[in-house]
Amino acid sequence: MTTTNLAMLIKQYLVDQAIIARNILDVSLPLRRLRKKSAHLQPVSGEKRFLILPSDPVAPSGSMGEMAMLSGLTQTLRTQHPDAKFTLVGTRSHEITLPGVGEVEVVPAWTGRDGSLAFDQLIRQHHALFGLGADVLDGKYGAALVCRFVSYCNHAVRLGIPATIIGFSFNSTPRRPAVHSLSRLHPDVRVNVRGQPSLRRFTKSVGTAATLCADVAFLMAPSLETEAETEGWLNEMRIAGRIPVGVNMSAHAFSQVISIIGADALAARMAQELSKAAEHDSLAYLLMPHDVKSQSGDITLLRALEKSLNALGMGHVRYVLQTDPARIKRVAGLLDLVITGRMHLAIAALGMKTPILSITYQDKFEELYQVFNLPQEDIVQSQHCVTNALSEHISRAIARRSTTAALITKNMPSVQRLAEQNLVLGEQSQLFHPHARKS
């Protein structure tokens, strides 16, 4: 090991230890003191109230994937409890609109020690806590987030309030503070992991019991409202004899390629491959962002792709920006194939029985394909998207799209049941009769 590598390892170790220590000082200790001062819950009357920890407390409405998970969770809870009220924990005070549910308040209870104090007051006013694990609990997008997430779940169950972590994926190289925190989850916190590979990695790294599930976004209902312009264009394409295909690009999926050749070259080369596939199979492309945050790259990359396709003379291309995940799911059901680097656009498509071709990163798509018994050959490495491998993958996926759709339909009932596992609360929890805190 070189001196430079050793120095980097030491630096990372010190950073990790600092994250753990900061969480103890700002979150764990303040919450522990509050439990000692007030051992019993404040009474809760009226409607059933559910508190939700989003996987992105800064901008929960910026990602359509986050919104799809929130919608699937809240829609199903509202079905079970028609008078249910929901509150999200965030970094600032605002409201978001969830399809099928309406306006939901976001309360600042996340940052610093003040956030911990605010969370204590907030959780005591609710009957249950749900945390969206998504793809953040391995620490890839911030280890400090995981530490606070776990501390909040532990605090809830120690107050006698059931806490459930909604299905998440877990990569093979989790951050040290994330593993440290997750290994200290209270046994009464129900943990749901989406996919067998993630479940194996989680139990091996963390040593905490967990339940296999499917993504809660599968429970989100598609919109019933017609997307007049988009659906009209899709009908025009079919009348013209063209097969409509959805396309998504994200900075996460293409980060390695972008670092080597740049975003413009990526868009230009993908356009060449898409154009080749379109000519071979008479395709039309609907370009579909699935995240509106600037760092996500969806909008920037797809606009560049649109420009490159137009430059190649591709007239059968349409870009559509939609910020309602239920509407996106509806449109996905009108396509013959969806090419995506976004997990939750893939889930929206599968939920509507539409075949997918996935651009993988962090082993995210493999377990999704396993749960549907889909062929792994429909998973594309990002570096292959700038070669003729992409057009070949597209042609093969188009050729057997009917068979793939039948396979999705066959496995959907079991996936739906796995998704419903996210709503199961621990047997030890009495949801609407909170009791004194547990030690």
N, C-alpha and C positions, 0 to 999 in steps of 0.2 A: 504494500500500500504506500502510495506516495505521500509526502508531507502535505501537499495540497488537499488530497482526498481525506486524510486524517483530520485536517483543520475543518473541512466542511462537515464531517461527521460530528465533530465536537460542537461546532456551531449549531447544527440542527438539534443535537441532544439538548443543548442549553435553551434553545428556543422552545422546544417541546416541554421542558421542565417549567419554563416560565409560564406557558399557557396553562399547565395544570395548576401551578401555584396561584395564578391570577383568578382562576375559576373558584378555587377554594376560598380566597379572600373576598371576592365580589359576589359569589353566588352561594356556595355550599354553607359557609359559616353564617352569613346573615339569615338564610332560610332556617338553619338549625336553631338559631336563637329565637326566631319568631315562633317556631313550633313549641319551644319550651315555655314561652310567654303565654301562648294560647293553644292549649292542647285539644280543644274541641272546635268543631266547625261552627261557623255562623249558620243560623237556620236559613234554608232556601225554600221559598214558597212560589206558587204559581207554575208557569210553564217550565218544561225541562230545558236546562241550559247546558250547552256543550262548549268547552274551550278548546281551541285548536292551535297547535304550534305548526306554522307553515315551514317548509324546508328552506324557504327564502324569506326571512322576516323583514328584509329591507324592501323588496318589491314583489310581493306575492302575486300581483296581477300581471306582471311583466312576462311571465312564462305561461303559455297555453297548457303545458304539461302540468304545472302547479295548479292552474285553474281547473283542469280536468279532474285531478285528484280531489281537490276541494269539493268540486261539484258532485262527483261520485259518492263521496263520504256524506255530504250534507243532504243530498237528495234521498239517499237511502235512510238516513236517520229521520228525515222529515216524514218518510213513508211509515216508519215504525212509530214515530211520535209526532203527530200532526201539529202539535203546538210548540215544537222544538225551536229554541233560539240559539244562535251561534255567535261566538266572538272569536276573533283571531288575535294572536299575540304578534306584535310587530315592533318596529323601531320608531314609528310616528303615528299620530292619530289621523285616520281617514276611513273611508268606506270603499268596499269593492262590491261588484255585482256578480253574483253567482247564478248561472243558468238554472232555472227551475226553483230557485230559492229566493232570489232578490238581494237587497242590500244587506251586507254584513259588516259590522263595525270592526275596525282594526284598532287595538288599544296598545299604546307604547308601554311595553313591559319586558324589554329585552336587553337594553344597553346598561352596562355598569352595575353598581350596587343599587342604584335607584330602580333599575329595571327589575331586580330581584325582589325588592320590597313591593313594587307594583304588582308583580306576579302573585305574590302571597295574598294580597287583597283580592286579586281577580279570581284566583282559583277557588277561593272560599265561597264565591258566589255562583259556582257552577257544579253540576252533578258529575261530570266526567271530563277527562282530558284525552284528546287524540293528538298524536304527533305524526306529521307526514315525514316518514324517513326518506322516501324518494331515492336519490343517489348521493346523499350528503353524509350519511353516517359513517362512511369509511374515512372521513376527514379530507377527502380530495379537494373539496371546495371551502375548507376552513376547519381546522381542528377545534378552535375555540367554540365554534357553533355547536359541535357535538357535545362538548363538555357541559355547556349550559343546557342543552336539550335534555341530556340525561339527568342533570340536577333537578330540573323542573319536573320531570316524570317521577323521580324519587320523592320529591317533596309532596306531590299530589297523593301518592299511595300512602305515605306516612301520615297524611291528614285523613286517610280513610276514603279518598276519592279515587275511583278506578282510573288507571292510565293505560293507554294502548298506543303502541308505536305501529303505525300503518306500514304495510309492506314496502320494503326497500331492497335495493341491490347493494352488494358489498364486494369491493374489488380484492385482488390478491395481495395488494401492498397497502394496507390501511395505515394511517398515521398513528404514531405512538400515543399521543394524548387521546385519540378516539378509542383505541383499544383499552387504555387505562380506564377511561370513564365507563365504557360499555360493560367492562368486566365487573363494574361496581353497581350495575343496575339492581334495584330492589327486586326480589323474586316475584313480587306481586304485579310488576309491570309486565303486561302482555306484549310480547315481541313477535311481529309478523315479518317474514322475509320472503321476497318474491323470487322463486326459482331455486331449484336444487343446488346449482353451483354456488350461488350466494349463501345459501343456508349452510353448506359444508364449510365455506370459507369463514363465515361468521362464527360458527360453533368452534372451529379449530383455533381461530385467532383470539376469540373472546371468552369461550367457555361458558357462555350463557345459553340457557334453553330458549328455543324459538319455534314458531309454528310456520309451516309452509303455506304460502298464500299466492294469489295472483294480484296484479296491480288493481287498486281500488278504482282507478279511472275506467275500468271495464264496466263499472256500475253506473256511469254517467249516461243519461238518455240523450239521444241525438235531438237536435232541434226539429220541431214540426213546421217551422216557418220556411217557406220557399225562398231560396236565394235566386231571385229572378234573373239577374244579369249573368251570374255564373252558370246557373242551370240552363239558361237559354243558350249560352255559348257551347256548353257540353252537348246539348241536343244538336246544335248546328254541326259540330264536329262528327257526331255519329251519323247524321244524315249524309255528310260528305264522305262517309266511309272510313273515318279515322277513329282510332282507339284512344280514349282519353286516359292519360297517365299523370299522376301527381308527382311533383318533384320538390324536395326540400334540401337545403344546404345549411349547415351550421358550422360555426368556428370550432366548436368542440370536436366534431367528427373529423374536420379537415386540418386540425392544428399542425400536425407534422408536415403535411404537404404544403401548407401556406408558409411555414417557416423555411422551406427549401426553395420553392419557386414563386411564392407570392400569390395573393388573392386574385389578381387580374389574370395571371397565367393559368391558375386553376380553373377559373370561369371559362376561359377561352378553350382550354383542352376538353373540359367536360362538355362544352357546347358542341365540339366536333364529334364526340362520341354519341351524344344525344341526337344530333342531326343524322348521324349514320344509322342509328337504330330507328329513327322516325321514318327514314326513307325505306328501310328494309321491311318494316312492319306497319307502315302507314299510321303513325302515332301523332297525337296532339298532346301538348304539355301544359298542365296547370301548375304554375310555380306558387308554392304555398309556404310562407314563413310560419313558424310555430313558436316564435319567441320575439318579443318586440324590444327587449333590452339591447342597448347599443353594443355591448360586449359580446352578445350572442352571435352576431354576424349574419343571421338569417336574412334580414332585409338587404343588407349591403351585398352579400354574395349572390342572392337571387336576382337582384337588379342588374348586377354585372353579368350574370348568366343570361338574363333576358336580352341585354344589349348584344352579347356575343352571338346568341341564336339568331337575332334579327339581322346581324351583319352577315350571317351565313345564308340569309334568304329564307329562314324558317318563319313562315307566316302563321303557323298554327300553334301559337304560344300565347298564354295569357297569365299575367301576374295578378294575384288577388291577395290583399291583406285583410284578414279577418281576425278579430280579437275576442270572439265568442267561441269557446272550445266546442260547445254543442253544435254550433253552425258548421264548424270545421268537420266535425264527425259526420254530420249529414252529407256534406259535399264529398267526403272520403268514400261514402257508400255509393256514390254515383260514378266512381272511377273503376277502371279495370285493373290498375296496378298503382301502388304508391312507392316511390323511391325516396328514402328518407334517412337522414342521420339523426333524427329526433325520435327518441323512444316513444313519446306519447302521441306523436302523429302515427307511428306504427300501431299503437294500441287502438287509436281511433279507427284506423282502417280495418284492423282485425275485428274490432267490435261490430263493424258493418259488413263482415265477410269478404273484405277486399284483400287480395294478395299483396304482399309487400316485398320490396327488395331493399335490404338494410345496409347502410354504410356504418360499419361497427367501430367502436372505440371503448376502451376499458372493459372489454368482455361483456358489454351491456346487452347485446341482442341475442347471444347464444342461448341463454336460459329462457328468453321469451319464445324462441323457436322450439325449444324442447317441450314446453308446456302445451304447444299445439301440434307436436310431432311433425313440424315443417322441415323440409330439406335444408340443411346447413349451407348448401350451395347457393342459396339466395341471400347469403351474407357476403358483402363485398368489403374488402380492405380499402381504406381511403386512397392509398397510393395506386390502386388499380383503376380508380375513377379517371385517371388522366392517360389511360392506355386503352387499347381496343378490347380489353377484358370487360369494360363497362358495357359497351354496346352488345357484346356477346351474352353477358349476364341478362341484359334486358330482353333480348330476343328469346332466350330460353324461358325466362319467367313469363313472357307474353304467350309463348306457345303452350304452356301447361297451366295457364291461369284458371281454367275451369276446374281442373283436377285439384289445384291448390285451394280454390274457393270451397270446394266440397269437403276437403280435409279440415279447413277452418270451421265450417258449419258443423261437422261431426264432433269436433272437440270443444265447441263453444260452451255447451252445458256444464262440462267439468271445470272449465276455466271460470265460468260464472260462479260456481260453487266455491272455488278457491278464492275468488275476489270477495265473496261474502264473509270469509273468515276474518277479514279486517274489522268487521263490526261485532265480533264476539268478544264479550268482556269476561274477564277471569271469574271463575266460579266463586272465588272468595269475595267478590264485589257485589254489594247490594246497591244498584245504581241509583235508586231514588230514596234510599234510606241511609245516608251517610252516617258513619259511626265515629267514635273517637279515634284519634290518630294511632297508627301502629308504630312500634318502636323500630 
